[in-house]
């Protein structure tokens, strides 16, 4: 009887530890997503203008996803927008 209670206690402790590890991993994943979305939303400022806000937005996406080619595309499109709109 004593062995059964120790096995139950051991199994319960293991299950509790596994559950806490799962919740910790899930919390870490969600906190990184929240940080990403807060950085993205910080780039959208009305007083900066649409072209500058889009440039900052695309730059943040390119930095986050390690897509340096997108930076060149952003620079080309921003330059065209300044050319056409005279900004």
PDB file of N, CA, C and O in Angstrom:
ATOM      1  N   UNK A   1       0.822  -1.197   0.000  1.00  0.00           N
ATOM      2  CA  UNK A   1       0.000   0.000   0.000  1.00  0.00           C
ATOM      3  C   UNK A   1       0.861   1.254   0.000  1.00  0.00           C
ATOM      4  O   UNK A   1       0.544   2.243  -0.661  1.00  0.00           O
ATOM      5  N   UNK A   2       1.948   1.197   0.748  1.00  0.00           N
ATOM      6  CA  UNK A   2       2.827   2.348   0.839  1.00  0.00           C
ATOM      7  C   UNK A   2       3.498   2.631  -0.509  1.00  0.00           C
ATOM      8  O   UNK A   2       3.706   3.793  -0.858  1.00  0.00           O
ATOM      9  N   UNK A   3       3.838   1.591  -1.266  1.00  0.00           N
ATOM     10  CA  UNK A   3       4.476   1.754  -2.573  1.00  0.00           C
ATOM     11  C   UNK A   3       3.516   2.413  -3.558  1.00  0.00           C
ATOM     12  O   UNK A   3       3.922   3.257  -4.357  1.00  0.00           O
ATOM     13  N   UNK A   4       2.275   2.036  -3.503  1.00  0.00           N
ATOM     14  CA  UNK A   4       1.275   2.599  -4.401  1.00  0.00           C
ATOM     15  C   UNK A   4       1.108   4.097  -4.141  1.00  0.00           C
ATOM     16  O   UNK A   4       0.981   4.876  -5.086  1.00  0.00           O
ATOM     17  N   UNK A   5       1.107   4.502  -2.888  1.00  0.00           N
ATOM     18  CA  UNK A   5       0.955   5.918  -2.575  1.00  0.00           C
ATOM     19  C   UNK A   5       2.178   6.706  -3.043  1.00  0.00           C
ATOM     20  O   UNK A   5       2.041   7.828  -3.532  1.00  0.00           O
ATOM     21  N   UNK A   6       3.377   6.126  -2.896  1.00  0.00           N
ATOM     22  CA  UNK A   6       4.582   6.798  -3.384  1.00  0.00           C
ATOM     23  C   UNK A   6       4.588   6.894  -4.911  1.00  0.00           C
ATOM     24  O   UNK A   6       5.011   7.909  -5.465  1.00  0.00           O
ATOM     25  N   UNK A   7       4.130   5.866  -5.578  1.00  0.00           N
ATOM     26  CA  UNK A   7       4.043   5.913  -7.042  1.00  0.00           C
ATOM     27  C   UNK A   7       3.042   6.979  -7.496  1.00  0.00           C
ATOM     28  O   UNK A   7       3.278   7.699  -8.467  1.00  0.00           O
ATOM     29  N   UNK A   8       1.935   7.062  -6.783  1.00  0.00           N
ATOM     30  CA  UNK A   8       0.943   8.092  -7.108  1.00  0.00           C
ATOM     31  C   UNK A   8       1.493   9.490  -6.888  1.00  0.00           C
ATOM     32  O   UNK A   8       1.271  10.388  -7.701  1.00  0.00           O
ATOM     33  N   UNK A   9       2.211   9.671  -5.788  1.00  0.00           N
ATOM     34  CA  UNK A   9       2.815  10.967  -5.495  1.00  0.00           C
ATOM     35  C   UNK A   9       3.877  11.326  -6.542  1.00  0.00           C
ATOM     36  O   UNK A   9       3.959  12.472  -6.981  1.00  0.00           O
ATOM     37  N   UNK A  10       4.673  10.356  -6.929  1.00  0.00           N
ATOM     38  CA  UNK A  10       5.707  10.584  -7.950  1.00  0.00           C
ATOM     39  C   UNK A  10       5.071  10.923  -9.293  1.00  0.00           C
ATOM     40  O   UNK A  10       5.505  11.857  -9.966  1.00  0.00           O
ATOM     41  N   UNK A  11       4.057  10.177  -9.683  1.00  0.00           N
ATOM     42  CA  UNK A  11       3.372  10.440 -10.955  1.00  0.00           C
ATOM     43  C   UNK A  11       2.703  11.811 -10.941  1.00  0.00           C
ATOM     44  O   UNK A  11       2.744  12.526 -11.942  1.00  0.00           O
ATOM     45  N   UNK A  12       2.092  12.183  -9.830  1.00  0.00           N
ATOM     46  CA  UNK A  12       1.455  13.493  -9.716  1.00  0.00           C
ATOM     47  C   UNK A  12       2.464  14.631  -9.781  1.00  0.00           C
ATOM     48  O   UNK A  12       2.208  15.658 -10.409  1.00  0.00           O
ATOM     49  N   UNK A  13       3.612  14.447  -9.133  1.00  0.00           N
ATOM     50  CA  UNK A  13       4.662  15.468  -9.185  1.00  0.00           C
ATOM     51  C   UNK A  13       5.205  15.621 -10.597  1.00  0.00           C
ATOM     52  O   UNK A  13       5.427  16.739 -11.061  1.00  0.00           O
ATOM     53  N   UNK A  14       5.418  14.511 -11.278  1.00  0.00           N
ATOM     54  CA  UNK A  14       5.904  14.553 -12.653  1.00  0.00           C
ATOM     55  C   UNK A  14       4.890  15.240 -13.570  1.00  0.00           C
ATOM     56  O   UNK A  14       5.260  16.068 -14.402  1.00  0.00           O
ATOM     57  N   UNK A  15       3.625  14.897 -13.415  1.00  0.00           N
ATOM     58  CA  UNK A  15       2.583  15.511 -14.244  1.00  0.00           C
ATOM     59  C   UNK A  15       2.489  17.011 -13.971  1.00  0.00           C
ATOM     60  O   UNK A  15       2.302  17.795 -14.901  1.00  0.00           O
ATOM     61  N   UNK A  16       2.617  17.417 -12.710  1.00  0.00           N
ATOM     62  CA  UNK A  16       2.596  18.840 -12.383  1.00  0.00           C
ATOM     63  C   UNK A  16       3.773  19.578 -12.998  1.00  0.00           C
ATOM     64  O   UNK A  16       3.609  20.685 -13.512  1.00  0.00           O
ATOM     65  N   UNK A  17       4.969  18.973 -12.953  1.00  0.00           N
ATOM     66  CA  UNK A  17       6.153  19.589 -13.563  1.00  0.00           C
ATOM     67  C   UNK A  17       6.022  19.706 -15.069  1.00  0.00           C
ATOM     68  O   UNK A  17       6.392  20.724 -15.654  1.00  0.00           O
ATOM     69  N   UNK A  18       5.496  18.664 -15.697  1.00  0.00           N
ATOM     70  CA  UNK A  18       5.298  18.704 -17.148  1.00  0.00           C
ATOM     71  C   UNK A  18       4.269  19.767 -17.530  1.00  0.00           C
ATOM     72  O   UNK A  18       4.430  20.462 -18.533  1.00  0.00           O
ATOM     73  N   UNK A  19       3.219  19.888 -16.731  1.00  0.00           N
ATOM     74  CA  UNK A  19       2.208  20.918 -16.992  1.00  0.00           C
ATOM     75  C   UNK A  19       2.770  22.319 -16.850  1.00  0.00           C
ATOM     76  O   UNK A  19       2.456  23.191 -17.661  1.00  0.00           O
ATOM     77  N   UNK A  20       3.598  22.557 -15.832  1.00  0.00           N
ATOM     78  CA  UNK A  20       4.215  23.864 -15.651  1.00  0.00           C
ATOM     79  C   UNK A  20       5.191  24.183 -16.777  1.00  0.00           C
ATOM     80  O   UNK A  20       5.274  25.329 -17.217  1.00  0.00           O
ATOM     81  N   UNK A  21       5.932  23.177 -17.248  1.00  0.00           N
ATOM     82  CA  UNK A  21       6.846  23.395 -18.373  1.00  0.00           C
ATOM     83  C   UNK A  21       6.067  23.758 -19.633  1.00  0.00           C
ATOM     84  O   UNK A  21       6.475  24.637 -20.392  1.00  0.00           O
ATOM     85  N   UNK A  22       4.954  23.081 -19.848  1.00  0.00           N
ATOM     86  CA  UNK A  22       4.108  23.393 -21.010  1.00  0.00           C
ATOM     87  C   UNK A  22       3.575  24.814 -20.930  1.00  0.00           C
ATOM     88  O   UNK A  22       3.621  25.551 -21.915  1.00  0.00           O
ATOM     89  N   UNK A  23       3.069  25.206 -19.761  1.00  0.00           N
ATOM     90  CA  UNK A  23       2.528  26.558 -19.609  1.00  0.00           C
ATOM     91  C   UNK A  23       3.620  27.616 -19.720  1.00  0.00           C
ATOM     92  O   UNK A  23       3.378  28.693 -20.264  1.00  0.00           O
ATOM     93  N   UNK A  24       4.813  27.329 -19.217  1.00  0.00           N
ATOM     94  CA  UNK A  24       5.922  28.264 -19.340  1.00  0.00           C
ATOM     95  C   UNK A  24       6.325  28.471 -20.786  1.00  0.00           C
ATOM     96  O   UNK A  24       6.592  29.599 -21.200  1.00  0.00           O
ATOM     97  N   UNK A  25       6.374  27.395 -21.559  1.00  0.00           N
ATOM     98  CA  UNK A  25       6.706  27.501 -22.980  1.00  0.00           C
ATOM     99  C   UNK A  25       5.639  28.285 -23.734  1.00  0.00           C
ATOM    100  O   UNK A  25       5.948  29.115 -24.589  1.00  0.00           O
ATOM    101  N   UNK A  26       4.413  28.016 -23.415  1.00  0.00           N
ATOM    102  CA  UNK A  26       3.299  28.723 -24.063  1.00  0.00           C
ATOM    103  C   UNK A  26       3.332  30.212 -23.735  1.00  0.00           C
ATOM    104  O   UNK A  26       3.094  31.050 -24.605  1.00  0.00           O
ATOM    105  N   UNK A  27       3.627  30.538 -22.478  1.00  0.00           N
ATOM    106  CA  UNK A  27       3.714  31.935 -22.064  1.00  0.00           C
ATOM    107  C   UNK A  27       4.865  32.639 -22.777  1.00  0.00           C
ATOM    108  O   UNK A  27       4.718  33.791 -23.187  1.00  0.00           O
ATOM    109  N   UNK A  28       6.002  31.973 -22.930  1.00  0.00           N
ATOM    110  CA  UNK A  28       7.147  32.559 -23.615  1.00  0.00           C
ATOM    111  C   UNK A  28       6.807  32.842 -25.074  1.00  0.00           C
ATOM    112  O   UNK A  28       7.166  33.892 -25.607  1.00  0.00           O
ATOM    113  N   UNK A  29       6.114  31.907 -25.716  1.00  0.00           N
ATOM    114  CA  UNK A  29       5.721  32.082 -27.112  1.00  0.00           C
ATOM    115  C   UNK A  29       4.769  33.275 -27.273  1.00  0.00           C
ATOM    116  O   UNK A  29       4.932  34.082 -28.189  1.00  0.00           O
ATOM    117  N   UNK A  30       3.787  33.380 -26.389  1.00  0.00           N
ATOM    118  CA  UNK A  30       2.837  34.476 -26.477  1.00  0.00           C
ATOM    119  C   UNK A  30       3.483  35.812 -26.142  1.00  0.00           C
ATOM    120  O   UNK A  30       3.113  36.832 -26.724  1.00  0.00           O
ATOM    121  N   UNK A  31       4.435  35.831 -25.225  1.00  0.00           N
ATOM    122  CA  UNK A  31       5.088  37.096 -24.895  1.00  0.00           C
ATOM    123  C   UNK A  31       5.929  37.592 -26.067  1.00  0.00           C
ATOM    124  O   UNK A  31       6.010  38.800 -26.292  1.00  0.00           O
ATOM    125  N   UNK A  32       6.554  36.689 -26.818  1.00  0.00           N
ATOM    126  CA  UNK A  32       7.309  37.127 -27.994  1.00  0.00           C
ATOM    127  C   UNK A  32       6.369  37.641 -29.079  1.00  0.00           C
ATOM    128  O   UNK A  32       6.717  38.580 -29.795  1.00  0.00           O
ATOM    129  N   UNK A  33       5.184  37.046 -29.213  1.00  0.00           N
ATOM    130  CA  UNK A  33       4.204  37.547 -30.182  1.00  0.00           C
ATOM    131  C   UNK A  33       3.686  38.921 -29.786  1.00  0.00           C
ATOM    132  O   UNK A  33       3.512  39.794 -30.636  1.00  0.00           O
ATOM    133  N   UNK A  34       3.443  39.112 -28.506  1.00  0.00           N
ATOM    134  CA  UNK A  34       2.959  40.407 -28.030  1.00  0.00           C
ATOM    135  C   UNK A  34       4.027  41.476 -28.248  1.00  0.00           C
ATOM    136  O   UNK A  34       3.708  42.602 -28.630  1.00  0.00           O
ATOM    137  N   UNK A  35       5.284  41.133 -28.009  1.00  0.00           N
ATOM    138  CA  UNK A  35       6.368  42.083 -28.250  1.00  0.00           C
ATOM    139  C   UNK A  35       6.450  42.451 -29.729  1.00  0.00           C
ATOM    140  O   UNK A  35       6.630  43.620 -30.070  1.00  0.00           O
ATOM    141  N   UNK A  36       6.317  41.457 -30.606  1.00  0.00           N
ATOM    142  CA  UNK A  36       6.343  41.704 -32.040  1.00  0.00           C
ATOM    143  C   UNK A  36       5.220  42.638 -32.461  1.00  0.00           C
ATOM    144  O   UNK A  36       5.454  43.594 -33.200  1.00  0.00           O
ATOM    145  N   UNK A  37       4.007  42.374 -32.002  1.00  0.00           N
ATOM    146  CA  UNK A  37       2.869  43.210 -32.381  1.00  0.00           C
ATOM    147  C   UNK A  37       2.982  44.626 -31.808  1.00  0.00           C
ATOM    148  O   UNK A  37       2.536  45.583 -32.440  1.00  0.00           O
ATOM    149  N   UNK A  38       3.567  44.766 -30.631  1.00  0.00           N
ATOM    150  CA  UNK A  38       3.735  46.113 -30.083  1.00  0.00           C
ATOM    151  C   UNK A  38       4.780  46.894 -30.874  1.00  0.00           C
ATOM    152  O   UNK A  38       4.632  48.102 -31.058  1.00  0.00           O
ATOM    153  N   UNK A  39       5.843  46.220 -31.350  1.00  0.00           N
ATOM    154  CA  UNK A  39       6.825  46.908 -32.193  1.00  0.00           C
ATOM    155  C   UNK A  39       6.210  47.309 -33.521  1.00  0.00           C
ATOM    156  O   UNK A  39       6.474  48.401 -34.023  1.00  0.00           O
ATOM    157  N   UNK A  40       5.387  46.430 -34.096  1.00  0.00           N
ATOM    158  CA  UNK A  40       4.737  46.740 -35.367  1.00  0.00           C
ATOM    159  C   UNK A  40       3.762  47.908 -35.204  1.00  0.00           C
ATOM    160  O   UNK A  40       3.743  48.822 -36.028  1.00  0.00           O
ATOM    161  N   UNK A  41       2.959  47.879 -34.151  1.00  0.00           N
ATOM    162  CA  UNK A  41       1.977  48.952 -33.970  1.00  0.00           C
ATOM    163  C   UNK A  41       2.658  50.277 -33.631  1.00  0.00           C
ATOM    164  O   UNK A  41       2.086  51.337 -33.887  1.00  0.00           O
ATOM    165  N   UNK A  42       3.854  50.244 -33.066  1.00  0.00           N
ATOM    166  CA  UNK A  42       4.571  51.483 -32.766  1.00  0.00           C
ATOM    167  C   UNK A  42       5.042  52.180 -34.035  1.00  0.00           C
ATOM    168  O   UNK A  42       5.293  53.386 -34.017  1.00  0.00           O
ATOM    169  N   UNK A  43       5.167  51.443 -35.136  1.00  0.00           N
ATOM    170  CA  UNK A  43       5.623  52.062 -36.381  1.00  0.00           C
ATOM    171  C   UNK A  43       4.516  52.851 -37.065  1.00  0.00           C
ATOM    172  O   UNK A  43       4.802  53.716 -37.893  1.00  0.00           O
ATOM    173  N   UNK A  44       3.270  52.572 -36.740  1.00  0.00           N
ATOM    174  CA  UNK A  44       2.153  53.262 -37.384  1.00  0.00           C
ATOM    175  C   UNK A  44       1.820  54.541 -36.620  1.00  0.00           C
ATOM    176  O   UNK A  44       1.055  54.532 -35.656  1.00  0.00           O
ATOM    177  N   UNK A  45       2.409  55.627 -37.075  1.00  0.00           N
ATOM    178  CA  UNK A  45       2.169  56.936 -36.473  1.00  0.00           C
ATOM    179  C   UNK A  45       1.551  57.841 -37.537  1.00  0.00           C
ATOM    180  O   UNK A  45       2.102  57.982 -38.629  1.00  0.00           O
ATOM    181  N   UNK A  46       0.434  58.441 -37.227  1.00  0.00           N
ATOM    182  CA  UNK A  46      -0.281  59.271 -38.189  1.00  0.00           C
ATOM    183  C   UNK A  46       0.535  60.508 -38.556  1.00  0.00           C
ATOM    184  O   UNK A  46       0.537  60.920 -39.716  1.00  0.00           O
ATOM    185  N   UNK A  47       1.221  61.101 -37.592  1.00  0.00           N
ATOM    186  CA  UNK A  47       1.951  62.339 -37.859  1.00  0.00           C
ATOM    187  C   UNK A  47       3.190  62.131 -38.724  1.00  0.00           C
ATOM    188  O   UNK A  47       3.757  63.108 -39.213  1.00  0.00           O
ATOM    189  N   UNK A  48       3.627  60.891 -38.927  1.00  0.00           N
ATOM    190  CA  UNK A  48       4.791  60.624 -39.764  1.00  0.00           C
ATOM    191  C   UNK A  48       4.439  60.590 -41.246  1.00  0.00           C
ATOM    192  O   UNK A  48       5.323  60.740 -42.089  1.00  0.00           O
ATOM    193  N   UNK A  49       3.215  60.405 -41.566  1.00  0.00           N
ATOM    194  CA  UNK A  49       2.800  60.281 -42.953  1.00  0.00           C
ATOM    195  C   UNK A  49       2.718  58.822 -43.355  1.00  0.00           C
ATOM    196  O   UNK A  49       3.326  57.952 -42.730  1.00  0.00           O
ATOM    197  N   UNK A  50       1.968  58.574 -44.392  1.00  0.00           N
ATOM    198  CA  UNK A  50       1.727  57.203 -44.828  1.00  0.00           C
ATOM    199  C   UNK A  50       2.985  56.528 -45.345  1.00  0.00           C
ATOM    200  O   UNK A  50       3.262  55.381 -44.996  1.00  0.00           O
ATOM    201  N   UNK A  51       3.751  57.230 -46.177  1.00  0.00           N
ATOM    202  CA  UNK A  51       4.945  56.615 -46.770  1.00  0.00           C
ATOM    203  C   UNK A  51       5.961  56.251 -45.695  1.00  0.00           C
ATOM    204  O   UNK A  51       6.544  55.168 -45.740  1.00  0.00           O
ATOM    205  N   UNK A  52       6.179  57.129 -44.741  1.00  0.00           N
ATOM    206  CA  UNK A  52       7.151  56.857 -43.677  1.00  0.00           C
ATOM    207  C   UNK A  52       6.661  55.737 -42.765  1.00  0.00           C
ATOM    208  O   UNK A  52       7.449  54.891 -42.341  1.00  0.00           O
ATOM    209  N   UNK A  53       5.369  55.727 -42.462  1.00  0.00           N
ATOM    210  CA  UNK A  53       4.815  54.660 -41.626  1.00  0.00           C
ATOM    211  C   UNK A  53       4.947  53.306 -42.307  1.00  0.00           C
ATOM    212  O   UNK A  53       5.309  52.320 -41.665  1.00  0.00           O
ATOM    213  N   UNK A  54       4.657  53.253 -43.598  1.00  0.00           N
ATOM    214  CA  UNK A  54       4.813  52.000 -44.336  1.00  0.00           C
ATOM    215  C   UNK A  54       6.267  51.568 -44.412  1.00  0.00           C
ATOM    216  O   UNK A  54       6.570  50.379 -44.310  1.00  0.00           O
ATOM    217  N   UNK A  55       7.174  52.532 -44.591  1.00  0.00           N
ATOM    218  CA  UNK A  55       8.590  52.201 -44.645  1.00  0.00           C
ATOM    219  C   UNK A  55       9.046  51.593 -43.319  1.00  0.00           C
ATOM    220  O   UNK A  55       9.752  50.584 -43.304  1.00  0.00           O
ATOM    221  N   UNK A  56       8.641  52.211 -42.206  1.00  0.00           N
ATOM    222  CA  UNK A  56       9.014  51.687 -40.892  1.00  0.00           C
ATOM    223  C   UNK A  56       8.388  50.324 -40.641  1.00  0.00           C
ATOM    224  O   UNK A  56       9.021  49.434 -40.073  1.00  0.00           O
ATOM    225  N   UNK A  57       7.144  50.168 -41.066  1.00  0.00           N
ATOM    226  CA  UNK A  57       6.449  48.891 -40.913  1.00  0.00           C
ATOM    227  C   UNK A  57       7.164  47.776 -41.669  1.00  0.00           C
ATOM    228  O   UNK A  57       7.418  46.703 -41.120  1.00  0.00           O
ATOM    229  N   UNK A  58       7.486  48.040 -42.934  1.00  0.00           N
ATOM    230  CA  UNK A  58       8.165  47.024 -43.741  1.00  0.00           C
ATOM    231  C   UNK A  58       9.582  46.769 -43.248  1.00  0.00           C
ATOM    232  O   UNK A  58      10.075  45.643 -43.323  1.00  0.00           O
ATOM    233  N   UNK A  59      10.228  47.794 -42.752  1.00  0.00           N
ATOM    234  CA  UNK A  59      11.571  47.613 -42.199  1.00  0.00           C
ATOM    235  C   UNK A  59      11.529  46.727 -40.955  1.00  0.00           C
ATOM    236  O   UNK A  59      12.395  45.873 -40.768  1.00  0.00           O
ATOM    237  N   UNK A  60      10.531  46.930 -40.114  1.00  0.00           N
ATOM    238  CA  UNK A  60      10.392  46.098 -38.915  1.00  0.00           C
ATOM    239  C   UNK A  60      10.094  44.646 -39.291  1.00  0.00           C
ATOM    240  O   UNK A  60      10.639  43.720 -38.690  1.00  0.00           O
ATOM    241  N   UNK A  61       9.229  44.452 -40.285  1.00  0.00           N
ATOM    242  CA  UNK A  61       8.958  43.087 -40.753  1.00  0.00           C
ATOM    243  C   UNK A  61      10.215  42.438 -41.322  1.00  0.00           C
ATOM    244  O   UNK A  61      10.490  41.270 -41.048  1.00  0.00           O
ATOM    245  N   UNK A  62      10.976  43.186 -42.108  1.00  0.00           N
ATOM    246  CA  UNK A  62      12.196  42.646 -42.697  1.00  0.00           C
ATOM    247  C   UNK A  62      13.217  42.306 -41.628  1.00  0.00           C
ATOM    248  O   UNK A  62      13.905  41.290 -41.730  1.00  0.00           O
ATOM    249  N   UNK A  63      13.326  43.137 -40.610  1.00  0.00           N
ATOM    250  CA  UNK A  63      14.262  42.859 -39.523  1.00  0.00           C
ATOM    251  C   UNK A  63      13.831  41.627 -38.737  1.00  0.00           C
ATOM    252  O   UNK A  63      14.659  40.788 -38.384  1.00  0.00           O
ATOM    253  N   UNK A  64      12.552  41.524 -38.467  1.00  0.00           N
ATOM    254  CA  UNK A  64      12.046  40.400 -37.671  1.00  0.00           C
ATOM    255  C   UNK A  64      12.230  39.072 -38.399  1.00  0.00           C
ATOM    256  O   UNK A  64      12.618  38.076 -37.789  1.00  0.00           O
ATOM    257  N   UNK A  65      11.954  39.056 -39.696  1.00  0.00           N
ATOM    258  CA  UNK A  65      12.016  37.812 -40.447  1.00  0.00           C
ATOM    259  C   UNK A  65      13.320  37.648 -41.223  1.00  0.00           C
ATOM    260  O   UNK A  65      13.428  36.764 -42.073  1.00  0.00           O
ATOM    261  N   UNK A  66      14.312  38.493 -40.937  1.00  0.00           N
ATOM    262  CA  UNK A  66      15.634  38.413 -41.574  1.00  0.00           C
ATOM    263  C   UNK A  66      15.540  38.411 -43.092  1.00  0.00           C
ATOM    264  O   UNK A  66      16.170  37.588 -43.757  1.00  0.00           O
ATOM    265  N   UNK A  67      14.764  39.319 -43.632  1.00  0.00           N
ATOM    266  CA  UNK A  67      14.582  39.419 -45.079  1.00  0.00           C
ATOM    267  C   UNK A  67      15.159  40.745 -45.547  1.00  0.00           C
ATOM    268  O   UNK A  67      14.433  41.728 -45.700  1.00  0.00           O
ATOM    269  N   UNK A  68      16.464  40.769 -45.775  1.00  0.00           N
ATOM    270  CA  UNK A  68      17.122  42.021 -46.126  1.00  0.00           C
ATOM    271  C   UNK A  68      16.759  42.492 -47.527  1.00  0.00           C
ATOM    272  O   UNK A  68      16.883  43.679 -47.830  1.00  0.00           O
ATOM    273  N   UNK A  69      16.315  41.585 -48.381  1.00  0.00           N
ATOM    274  CA  UNK A  69      15.892  41.990 -49.721  1.00  0.00           C
ATOM    275  C   UNK A  69      14.700  42.931 -49.643  1.00  0.00           C
ATOM    276  O   UNK A  69      14.537  43.803 -50.497  1.00  0.00           O
ATOM    277  N   UNK A  70      13.877  42.759 -48.634  1.00  0.00           N
ATOM    278  CA  UNK A  70      12.701  43.606 -48.475  1.00  0.00           C
ATOM    279  C   UNK A  70      13.102  45.041 -48.180  1.00  0.00           C
ATOM    280  O   UNK A  70      12.364  45.966 -48.519  1.00  0.00           O
ATOM    281  N   UNK A  71      14.252  45.245 -47.559  1.00  0.00           N
ATOM    282  CA  UNK A  71      14.705  46.605 -47.280  1.00  0.00           C
ATOM    283  C   UNK A  71      14.997  47.357 -48.573  1.00  0.00           C
ATOM    284  O   UNK A  71      14.680  48.540 -48.696  1.00  0.00           O
ATOM    285  N   UNK A  72      15.603  46.663 -49.538  1.00  0.00           N
ATOM    286  CA  UNK A  72      15.883  47.288 -50.820  1.00  0.00           C
ATOM    287  C   UNK A  72      14.576  47.639 -51.531  1.00  0.00           C
ATOM    288  O   UNK A  72      14.447  48.729 -52.089  1.00  0.00           O
ATOM    289  N   UNK A  73      13.625  46.737 -51.513  1.00  0.00           N
ATOM    290  CA  UNK A  73      12.322  46.986 -52.126  1.00  0.00           C
ATOM    291  C   UNK A  73      11.629  48.156 -51.442  1.00  0.00           C
ATOM    292  O   UNK A  73      11.000  48.979 -52.108  1.00  0.00           O
ATOM    293  N   UNK A  74      11.735  48.237 -50.140  1.00  0.00           N
ATOM    294  CA  UNK A  74      11.151  49.342 -49.389  1.00  0.00           C
ATOM    295  C   UNK A  74      11.784  50.656 -49.800  1.00  0.00           C
ATOM    296  O   UNK A  74      11.086  51.652 -49.989  1.00  0.00           O
ATOM    297  N   UNK A  75      13.100  50.665 -49.941  1.00  0.00           N
ATOM    298  CA  UNK A  75      13.796  51.897 -50.324  1.00  0.00           C
ATOM    299  C   UNK A  75      13.384  52.338 -51.723  1.00  0.00           C
ATOM    300  O   UNK A  75      13.197  53.531 -51.963  1.00  0.00           O
ATOM    301  N   UNK A  76      13.242  51.402 -52.638  1.00  0.00           N
ATOM    302  CA  UNK A  76      12.846  51.743 -54.003  1.00  0.00           C
ATOM    303  C   UNK A  76      11.427  52.305 -54.019  1.00  0.00           C
ATOM    304  O   UNK A  76      11.176  53.320 -54.669  1.00  0.00           O
ATOM    305  N   UNK A  77      10.512  51.673 -53.327  1.00  0.00           N
ATOM    306  CA  UNK A  77       9.125  52.137 -53.318  1.00  0.00           C
ATOM    307  C   UNK A  77       9.003  53.484 -52.623  1.00  0.00           C
ATOM    308  O   UNK A  77       8.230  54.334 -53.064  1.00  0.00           O
ATOM    309  N   UNK A  78       9.753  53.695 -51.544  1.00  0.00           N
ATOM    310  CA  UNK A  78       9.705  54.982 -50.851  1.00  0.00           C
ATOM    311  C   UNK A  78      10.246  56.080 -51.755  1.00  0.00           C
ATOM    312  O   UNK A  78       9.704  57.184 -51.799  1.00  0.00           O
ATOM    313  N   UNK A  79      11.312  55.771 -52.470  1.00  0.00           N
ATOM    314  CA  UNK A  79      11.880  56.758 -53.395  1.00  0.00           C
ATOM    315  C   UNK A  79      10.876  57.104 -54.492  1.00  0.00           C
ATOM    316  O   UNK A  79      10.738  58.274 -54.852  1.00  0.00           O
ATOM    317  N   UNK A  80      10.179  56.113 -55.024  1.00  0.00           N
ATOM    318  CA  UNK A  80       9.157  56.371 -56.054  1.00  0.00           C
ATOM    319  C   UNK A  80       8.011  57.204 -55.498  1.00  0.00           C
ATOM    320  O   UNK A  80       7.495  58.090 -56.179  1.00  0.00           O
ATOM    321  N   UNK A  81       7.614  56.922 -54.265  1.00  0.00           N
ATOM    322  CA  UNK A  81       6.519  57.688 -53.662  1.00  0.00           C
ATOM    323  C   UNK A  81       6.931  59.146 -53.496  1.00  0.00           C
ATOM    324  O   UNK A  81       6.115  60.039 -53.725  1.00  0.00           O
ATOM    325  N   UNK A  82       8.169  59.406 -53.105  1.00  0.00           N
ATOM    326  CA  UNK A  82       8.636  60.778 -52.956  1.00  0.00           C
ATOM    327  C   UNK A  82       8.716  61.456 -54.323  1.00  0.00           C
ATOM    328  O   UNK A  82       8.440  62.650 -54.441  1.00  0.00           O
ATOM    329  N   UNK A  83       9.087  60.705 -55.346  1.00  0.00           N
ATOM    330  CA  UNK A  83       9.190  61.254 -56.690  1.00  0.00           C
ATOM    331  C   UNK A  83       7.812  61.654 -57.222  1.00  0.00           C
ATOM    332  O   UNK A  83       7.645  62.738 -57.783  1.00  0.00           O
ATOM    333  N   UNK A  84       6.822  60.765 -57.040  1.00  0.00           N
ATOM    334  CA  UNK A  84       5.495  61.030 -57.588  1.00  0.00           C
ATOM    335  C   UNK A  84       4.721  62.073 -56.772  1.00  0.00           C
ATOM    336  O   UNK A  84       4.005  62.899 -57.339  1.00  0.00           O
ATOM    337  N   UNK A  85       4.862  62.034 -55.463  1.00  0.00           N
ATOM    338  CA  UNK A  85       4.063  62.920 -54.618  1.00  0.00           C
ATOM    339  C   UNK A  85       4.814  64.172 -54.209  1.00  0.00           C
ATOM    340  O   UNK A  85       4.235  65.056 -53.577  1.00  0.00           O
ATOM    341  N   UNK A  86       6.077  64.266 -54.551  1.00  0.00           N
ATOM    342  CA  UNK A  86       6.853  65.456 -54.257  1.00  0.00           C
ATOM    343  C   UNK A  86       7.111  65.670 -52.775  1.00  0.00           C
ATOM    344  O   UNK A  86       7.293  66.806 -52.336  1.00  0.00           O
ATOM    345  N   UNK A  87       7.128  64.612 -52.013  1.00  0.00           N
ATOM    346  CA  UNK A  87       7.355  64.738 -50.568  1.00  0.00           C
ATOM    347  C   UNK A  87       8.820  64.818 -50.234  1.00  0.00           C
ATOM    348  O   UNK A  87       9.181  64.926 -49.063  1.00  0.00           O
TER     349      UNK A  87
END
